[in-house]
């Protein structure tokens, strides 16, 4: 049956197919936009749905575009496409949309613009990047919210410590590993990159990671693993407070160390003392009394001992010997096993020609750790005592 203009009328199946094509196209666009919005979260439920729908649509489109059938006309076999031109045009549109989507997602995955700030941190800022947290290695909306909350608490803590002009916090999307964290941090001129992993078998616990992007930020006597131990298995309910306290302290400590080693002027040493004082004031309320100390408590004590030693060095550099010795004594009280405290004391006594006290301090350090500086210091003291 033909219409008055001689064309074959559309059957109801073809009309419904055209409508379905339009609906599927709209759904594809919606899901595609959602996927772009959550692009850093490639293992989320929405992402999985997107890929499944997309793969299914691609298979159907290829089938519609390639399916042919035989038809006999005037006793001749004619091979034609099984689907109408309208249906094939719809399949072409959907297939093209999926190809464009995958190309765009591929470009985003390669360049990862969410890992790059509009403008890198300036040289006079201590930049901190907070990346999306993970759950068992997988990015989820909940873990992203956790990172947002941690970053907000960190900014609040920095504001309270009056260091917001020197310490700046920015958010980025998820990271794969430490190598990528260092690369992204250096590209953005950040000093510290932070993210965390929620324990999948014990969701109430989380392990934050703090990665310094430059080796010179920490003194040689500080073991980065010790700092990490301070964060092992943090209770999720305590994360915002503990996270912001530790990170603020570490940031001001790193700033103080930079002033101490790079800007060796009276003003630089005074700036170092100020930064170390902020870090000590931030961390000291967290100190728990002995005995029965956990690995985290011991790590906190070591961090505080490092802070007192560094501030003592700064005091000694501006000839405030009494304050320097007070800080060294405090470091010994908090963590008697930290060998660098005795080295600092030995250096102070040696510079003031108190060779017997210097020798005692160097030998005390050797009891904690065999170190070439201590051996050399003992030798020099013995030489002068003769």
Steps between C-alpha positions, in 0.01 A plus 500: 500500500627844403410851594355758265848634421622152409731451802491200726338610829689453825377202699438528872822311586709754309323788676569348841860429400553864405354612831719250690805632317424854618442385860822294507694793354370729776589241765846463349556875522384509865718206601791643303474835681482317834809304408694815415396652834629189679791433269751464783280226644531236227389212721185654637158342450403769248820434306431128483144566380634743239744246360244218493236715329756639259637158403148364454399795282816467288430129441138571404602787271756287318243226462238740359751653258636168370199266509377406152228276363406342170189597315356352182374750243405399148648159566834656591673486835582845627710561813393807692556643845263349751417831663357816352706808424344678800608224737847486347535878525408479867756224553763711323425795732523283812820331382656837421399634840669207674816535292521872585436420867782245513742731319417782742531276805831368366636855468382582854658183637832580335516868596306479833429875529349443846855442627622840386428830672409804289818656637784325689580601857739793527852447632426684824204270581500157661253332265299197612299285259221284645405225255186286501505224759436138401309205636706184461686668213177608327370855474145548626274795569530434874881505488495822296275661761745386766785676319287816470430492874868442581603795279241728665621407848860553394422851370321580827798381703739705286281810547504447878879475502530824298707329232249533215718749314786250486314168480243452221277195449348390167295196396577266210351171377626149571860380479634156412812480715788683666683549169203682348454700822857629481473576127170687538624683809816619325306609193274713721797621711342340808707396801261239638247264339242320713243231438367201687366147470198378694548144623244295305493219759475754783327811361527688830879521451690709248867531408599849381815539291722810520752533219766773503585587140856619568760306696653812654178585685582250777833480685705183452441398860123480443364174368196564281368154595488614865278791402276262303477271806337784689201461266462123483141380535344829602145467629265647240321705767835653607631559150402867445657612831809279491554563130487879532715507816778279360504661158515855640785399730693329221449797267625756751785267593605473133478879464714545809759256368515688168561828686761331721703349215441731204478845658785499750455857623376627839164571339492153345582333832230704674248396233604136552444533877153643438404214266637229732312661791170481307566132423585420864196686627282310253632153577582508871137473622483164317785356709398206720682399820715188517491203544293276269576713194380385158701529179306817421582650840871422455494657154337813644770520768772468238339778292485729805861421591604597146312829536671586829843412359443717193378792708800452730732522198330824396539643852867400505553674165395836650706446818207416728679206659277458805189469284682258269601273790149514642364372168762224481416390854131497410574286195688248717211493746246428224708252298828393666583269206520774237872509422496837318421679827838400643676603178342846526604526864853387415524759222381772737749412774784461248432844346519644852828313573337282765678191369429263790123557474524480120684167519241360739216606266666349190565174683140494619389534138726211399319281752179566305640483146844466341546823308808646331420849636512367857823309442661807351369714789640263764837503325515880493403525868768249604755698299414827679480335844858378461 
